[in-house]
Amino acid sequence: MITDSYRKEDGKMSPESVFGPGRQFCDICIMAFSWRLTAMILEEHHPEVVADLASTNGHTPIYALTYKGKKICF
């Protein structure tokens, strides 16, 4: 596989080296790029807002819900 050619060493930079150690929000994180999928999950599961991602494009809420004992963020 192509990944066999990747170096196994640690990277020179990481989020922790820039921002310091962070807290763990969840067990699983899903990047949802579909507004329809997000709307469906919001309607069916009523997740809570646990964080806010601010960028030049505005603010994006980070939601969390518990499913089968796992905390899932999206």
WOJOFEN-V590854 format. One record per pair of residues at least 6 apart in sequence whose C-alpha atoms are under 6 Angstrom apart, sorted by sequence separation. I is the first residue (numbers start at 1). J is the second residue. If there is no record, write none. Layout:
BEGIN
i=I j=J
i=I j=J
END
This chain:
BEGIN
i=53 j=59
i=65 j=71
i=66 j=72
i=53 j=60
i=65 j=72
i=52 j=60
i=64 j=72
i=52 j=61
i=64 j=73
i=52 j=62
i=63 j=73
i=51 j=62
i=63 j=74
i=50 j=62
i=62 j=74
i=49 j=62
i=50 j=63
i=49 j=63
i=48 j=63
i=47 j=63
i=48 j=64
i=47 j=64
i=47 j=65
i=27 j=70
i=29 j=72
i=31 j=74
i=27 j=71
i=28 j=72
i=29 j=73
i=30 j=74
i=26 j=71
i=29 j=74
i=26 j=72
END
